[in-house]
Amino acid sequence: MADNMAQRVFTTIDAMDLDSIAGFFAEDGRVVFGNGDPLVGREAIAGGVQGFFSTIKGLRHRIVNQWSVGAETVAETEVTYYRLDGNSVAIPAVSIWHTRPDGLIDDYRVYFDLAPVYAL
C-alpha cells in the first residue's frame, strides 16, 4: 500500500495538479522544502507549490529507493526538472512523510539542492 501511495504522490506532483496535490494533505498538514519555512494547511501548501511550479516548465520523479515503517515513508528519488529555457536537469532528492490513520499526510519534508535547476 505504501509503495502505491508514493507512486500516486509523485505522479500527481509530476502532473502539476495543485488541487489533487493539496488533497493528499490533512487540513492542518505541513510541508517543508529543505531549509524553507513550513507551509501549513492545504491552502498554504497549494500556494507554495504553485509558486515553485511557476519557475519551471515541468518535472518527473523516479523512485530510486523507498522505505516505509508504520506511518512513515522515506523516498529517495531522482527528479528531472524541465526548465523554462527548454533545458532539463536531474537532481537527487529525499522526501519523508507521515500519514495519519485516515490516509492523509500531516507532515511532509523534502531535502534537495535546487541550485542546478536555476543555474545558467
FENTA-V332072 format. One record per helix or strand. SS is the DSSP state (alpha for helix, beta for strand). FROM is the first residue (numbers start at 1). LEN is the number of residues. If there is no record, write none. Layout:
ss:SS from:FROM len:LEN
ss:SS from:FROM len:LEN
//
This chain:
ss:alpha from:2 len:13
ss:alpha from:18 len:6
ss:beta from:25 len:9
ss:beta from:39 len:2
ss:alpha from:42 len:12
ss:beta from:56 len:14
ss:beta from:72 len:12
ss:beta from:88 len:12
ss:beta from:105 len:8
ss:alpha from:115 len:4
//
